[in-house]
Amino acid sequence: MTSKVILARHRAAQLSTLSLGLVITGISAQAAILQNSSERRIQIRRDTPYIQPAPASASTDRMQSLIEEKQRSFPYDSQLSIEENTRVNPASRYKTTYATGSAHEQTESAPSFQSWLNSSSYRAQQVAKYQQYLNARVGANNVPPLEQLLTTARSWEKCGFEPYQLPPEYLWANVVPTLRLYSTLKQQGILPASTEIRSVYRSPELNACAGGADSSKHMSAGAIDIWVPEYEHNRWQLGRVQDGLCEFWQYQGSGHNFGLGLYSTGAIHLDTQGYRKWGFNFAVNNNTCRY
């Protein structure tokens, strides 16, 4: 065999050995990558309650880290929805004491207004902003206590909602003319000074559960339900209040766009979103007005 042939075979053997080495090296490297990726996924399973797949690239790693950092720095309170349309379990959040209502109507007592207000710093800030808004438009002396003004339907607990609701900011203007009317009725002595508000804004879900009308002005935060506690069992005194409201509605109601509803329970509905009147079960012919 010539020296050239021997040299060619020797080089071929070297190339085969080198190629085999490269293949083995490539397999080992791939195995190491898969092993690292697998270990990473196992570690994620152990440290977190859910399985998160390994990122596809280093840029994804950096983006995910940035998102997580922003989420950690974002205040939890500001995630609160002020409309509070989501149903809750009030019993798990408040210790309530129940009071017995009148013989013909059982009412549910609400937890402390302050405990509700102070349960979130964001909520407290928004309520303070709402009060400032009303003070500037109707005067601080004409703004009812917020404990009354933020009261929802009395069946809040049965329906699975909270006892107080702050209306969305875009609805705040709707209650302003109604509060002005409410103040006027008190100033003229048509409503006693002891008159209280017991229902204002209701989210559509709560309004439906509470049996409110489909077009209820409570959903737009423009209506208030009121009552006179000491007249609850005095039909004669309550009748006088109703007569006074009917007379005002007839002669001055149009200028206020006054909507008046009178109910057999003694509850009185006021709004300024349409000149009309009605009685029990929303029927016009059941209204007790004699005018």
C-alpha positions as CSV (number, residue, x, y, z in Angstrom):
1,M,0.0,0.0,0.0
2,T,1.4,3.3,-1.0
3,S,2.1,6.0,1.5
4,K,-0.6,8.3,-0.1
5,V,-3.3,5.7,0.5
6,I,-2.3,5.1,4.1
7,L,-2.3,8.9,4.7
8,A,-5.8,9.2,3.2
9,R,-7.2,6.4,5.3
10,H,-5.7,8.0,8.5
11,R,-7.3,11.3,7.7
12,A,-10.6,9.7,7.1
13,A,-10.5,8.0,10.4
14,Q,-9.6,11.2,12.1
15,L,-12.6,13.0,10.5
16,S,-15.0,10.2,11.5
17,T,-13.7,10.4,15.1
18,L,-14.1,14.2,15.1
19,S,-17.7,14.0,13.7
20,L,-18.7,11.4,16.2
21,G,-17.3,13.6,19.0
22,L,-19.3,16.6,17.7
23,V,-22.5,14.5,17.6
24,I,-21.9,13.3,21.1
25,T,-21.1,16.8,22.3
26,G,-24.3,18.1,20.7
27,I,-26.4,15.4,22.3
28,S,-24.9,16.1,25.7
29,A,-25.5,19.8,25.4
30,Q,-29.1,19.2,24.4
31,A,-29.6,16.9,27.2
32,A,-28.2,19.4,29.6
33,I,-30.6,22.1,28.3
34,L,-33.6,19.8,28.7
35,Q,-32.5,18.9,32.1
36,N,-32.1,22.5,33.2
37,S,-35.5,23.4,31.7
38,S,-37.1,20.4,33.4
39,E,-35.5,21.4,36.8
40,R,-36.8,24.9,36.4
41,R,-40.3,23.8,35.8
42,I,-40.2,21.4,38.8
43,Q,-38.9,24.3,41.0
44,I,-41.8,26.5,39.8
45,R,-44.3,23.8,40.7
46,R,-42.8,23.5,44.2
47,D,-42.7,27.3,44.9
48,T,-46.0,28.4,43.4
49,P,-49.6,27.1,43.4
50,Y,-49.7,26.8,39.6
51,I,-47.5,25.6,36.8
52,Q,-45.8,28.3,34.8
53,P,-44.0,27.2,31.6
54,A,-40.4,28.2,31.1
55,P,-40.0,31.5,29.2
56,A,-39.1,31.2,25.5
57,S,-36.4,33.8,25.6
58,A,-34.4,36.1,27.7
59,S,-36.4,39.1,26.5
60,T,-39.6,37.3,27.8
61,D,-37.8,36.8,31.2
62,R,-37.1,40.5,31.4
63,M,-40.7,41.5,30.4
64,Q,-42.2,39.1,33.0
65,S,-39.9,40.4,35.7
66,L,-41.0,44.0,34.9
67,I,-44.7,43.1,35.0
68,E,-44.3,41.3,38.3
69,E,-42.4,44.3,39.7
70,K,-45.1,46.7,38.7
71,Q,-47.8,44.5,40.1
72,R,-46.0,44.3,43.5
73,S,-45.6,48.1,43.6
74,F,-49.3,48.8,42.6
75,P,-51.4,49.7,45.7
76,Y,-53.9,47.0,46.5
77,D,-56.6,49.4,47.6
78,S,-56.8,51.1,44.3
79,Q,-58.0,47.8,42.7
80,L,-61.2,48.3,44.7
81,S,-64.3,48.9,42.5
82,I,-66.2,51.8,44.0
83,E,-69.4,50.7,42.3
84,E,-69.2,47.5,44.3
85,N,-71.6,45.6,42.1
86,T,-69.9,42.3,42.9
87,R,-71.9,40.3,45.4
88,V,-70.2,39.7,48.8
89,N,-70.8,37.8,52.0
90,P,-71.3,40.5,54.5
91,A,-71.4,38.1,57.4
92,S,-67.7,37.2,56.7
93,R,-66.7,40.9,56.8
94,Y,-68.8,42.5,59.5
95,K,-70.1,41.6,62.9
96,T,-73.7,42.7,62.8
97,T,-76.4,43.1,65.4
98,Y,-79.9,42.7,64.2
99,A,-82.8,45.0,65.3
100,T,-86.4,44.2,64.9
101,G,-88.4,46.5,62.6
102,S,-92.1,47.2,62.7
103,A,-94.7,44.6,62.8
104,H,-95.6,44.9,59.1
105,E,-92.1,45.1,57.8
106,Q,-88.9,43.5,59.0
107,T,-85.8,45.6,58.2
108,E,-82.2,44.4,58.2
109,S,-79.7,46.4,60.4
110,A,-76.5,47.5,58.7
111,P,-73.1,47.3,60.2
112,S,-71.4,50.4,61.4
113,F,-71.0,53.0,58.7
114,Q,-67.6,53.8,60.0
115,S,-66.5,50.2,59.8
116,W,-67.6,50.0,56.2
117,L,-66.0,53.3,55.3
118,N,-62.7,52.5,57.0
119,S,-62.4,49.1,55.5
120,S,-60.5,50.6,52.5
121,S,-58.4,53.8,52.4
122,Y,-59.4,54.2,48.7
123,R,-63.1,54.0,49.6
124,A,-62.7,56.6,52.3
125,Q,-60.9,58.9,49.9
126,Q,-63.7,58.6,47.3
127,V,-66.4,59.2,49.8
128,A,-64.7,62.3,51.0
129,K,-64.4,63.4,47.4
130,Y,-68.1,62.8,47.0
131,Q,-69.0,64.9,50.0
132,Q,-66.8,67.8,48.8
133,Y,-68.6,67.6,45.5
134,L,-72.0,67.8,47.1
135,N,-70.9,70.6,49.5
136,A,-69.9,72.7,46.6
137,R,-73.2,72.3,44.8
138,V,-75.9,72.2,47.4
139,G,-74.1,73.7,50.4
140,A,-72.7,71.8,53.4
141,N,-75.8,72.5,55.5
142,N,-78.0,70.8,52.9
143,V,-76.0,67.6,52.5
144,P,-77.7,64.8,54.5
145,P,-75.5,62.6,56.7
146,L,-73.5,60.3,54.5
147,E,-74.6,57.3,56.5
148,Q,-78.1,58.0,55.1
149,L,-77.0,59.2,51.7
150,L,-75.0,56.1,50.9
151,T,-77.6,53.6,52.1
152,T,-78.9,51.1,49.5
153,A,-81.9,48.9,49.5
154,R,-82.9,47.5,52.9
155,S,-82.7,44.0,51.5
156,W,-79.0,44.4,50.8
157,E,-78.0,41.4,52.9
158,K,-80.7,39.0,51.5
159,C,-79.5,40.0,48.0
160,G,-75.8,39.5,49.0
161,F,-74.6,43.1,48.7
162,E,-73.1,45.6,51.1
163,P,-75.3,48.0,53.0
164,Y,-73.8,51.1,51.5
165,Q,-72.9,52.0,47.9
166,L,-71.1,55.0,46.5
167,P,-72.5,55.7,43.0
168,P,-70.1,55.9,40.1
169,E,-68.7,59.4,39.7
170,Y,-70.4,60.0,36.3
171,L,-73.8,59.7,38.1
172,W,-73.0,62.2,41.0
173,A,-74.7,65.1,39.3
174,N,-78.0,63.3,39.2
175,V,-78.6,63.5,42.9
176,V,-77.9,67.3,43.2
177,P,-81.3,68.6,42.1
178,T,-83.0,65.9,44.2
179,L,-81.1,67.0,47.3
180,R,-82.0,70.6,46.6
181,L,-85.7,69.6,46.4
182,Y,-85.3,67.6,49.6
183,S,-83.9,70.6,51.4
184,T,-86.7,72.9,50.1
185,L,-89.4,70.5,51.4
186,K,-87.8,70.6,54.8
187,Q,-87.3,74.3,54.8
188,Q,-91.0,74.8,54.0
189,G,-92.1,72.5,56.7
190,I,-93.7,70.0,54.3
191,L,-91.2,67.4,55.6
192,P,-90.5,67.3,59.3
193,A,-86.9,68.0,60.3
194,S,-86.6,64.4,61.6
195,T,-87.2,63.0,58.1
196,E,-84.5,60.5,57.1
197,I,-83.2,59.0,53.9
198,R,-83.1,55.2,53.8
199,S,-82.3,54.3,50.2
200,V,-80.5,56.2,47.4
201,Y,-78.2,54.5,44.8
202,R,-78.7,50.9,43.9
203,S,-76.7,49.0,41.3
204,P,-78.9,47.4,38.6
205,E,-78.3,44.0,40.1
206,L,-79.3,45.0,43.6
207,N,-82.3,47.0,42.3
208,A,-83.6,43.9,40.5
209,C,-83.1,41.7,43.6
210,A,-84.8,44.3,45.8
211,G,-87.9,44.3,43.6
212,G,-87.3,47.8,42.2
213,A,-88.9,49.0,38.9
214,D,-86.9,48.2,35.7
215,S,-86.6,51.9,35.1
216,S,-85.9,52.9,38.7
217,K,-84.2,56.2,39.1
218,H,-82.3,54.7,42.0
219,M,-80.0,53.1,39.4
220,S,-79.0,56.5,38.1
221,A,-78.5,57.9,41.6
222,G,-81.2,60.5,41.1
223,A,-83.8,59.2,43.6
224,I,-84.1,59.0,47.3
225,D,-86.5,57.1,49.5
226,I,-87.4,58.8,52.8
227,W,-89.5,58.2,55.9
228,V,-90.4,59.9,59.1
229,P,-89.6,57.4,61.9
230,E,-91.9,58.8,64.6
231,Y,-94.8,58.8,62.1
232,E,-94.4,55.1,61.2
233,H,-97.3,54.0,63.4
234,N,-99.3,57.3,63.2
235,R,-101.3,57.1,60.0
236,W,-102.9,60.5,60.6
237,Q,-99.6,62.3,60.9
238,L,-98.2,60.4,57.9
239,G,-101.3,61.3,55.9
240,R,-100.7,65.0,56.6
241,V,-97.2,64.7,55.3
242,Q,-98.4,63.0,52.2
243,D,-101.1,65.6,51.6
244,G,-98.5,68.4,51.9
245,L,-96.3,66.6,49.4
246,C,-99.2,66.1,47.0
247,E,-100.1,69.8,47.2
248,F,-96.5,70.9,46.6
249,W,-96.3,68.4,43.7
250,Q,-99.4,69.9,42.1
251,Y,-98.4,73.5,42.3
252,Q,-94.6,73.5,42.3
253,G,-93.6,70.1,41.2
254,S,-93.4,70.8,37.5
255,G,-90.6,73.4,38.0
256,H,-88.6,70.8,39.9
257,N,-89.3,67.9,37.5
258,F,-90.6,66.3,40.6
259,G,-91.3,62.5,40.7
260,L,-93.4,61.5,43.7
261,G,-94.1,58.0,44.9
262,L,-96.2,57.2,48.0
263,Y,-96.3,53.6,49.4
264,S,-98.5,51.8,51.8
265,T,-95.6,51.1,54.1
266,G,-95.1,54.9,54.7
267,A,-92.1,55.1,52.5
268,I,-91.9,58.1,50.2
269,H,-90.0,58.3,46.9
270,L,-88.5,61.6,45.6
271,D,-86.6,62.2,42.4
272,T,-86.2,65.1,39.9
273,Q,-86.0,63.1,36.7
274,G,-89.6,63.4,35.5
275,Y,-92.8,65.2,36.6
276,R,-95.1,62.3,37.6
277,K,-96.6,60.6,40.6
278,W,-97.6,57.0,41.5
279,G,-98.6,54.8,44.4
280,F,-98.2,51.3,45.6
281,N,-96.8,48.8,43.1
282,F,-95.9,51.7,40.8
283,A,-99.6,52.1,39.7
284,V,-100.6,55.7,39.1
285,N,-104.2,55.1,40.2
286,N,-103.1,53.9,43.6
287,N,-101.5,57.2,44.5
288,T,-103.0,58.6,47.7
289,C,-102.9,62.2,46.5
290,R,-106.4,63.7,46.4
291,Y,-105.4,66.6,44.1
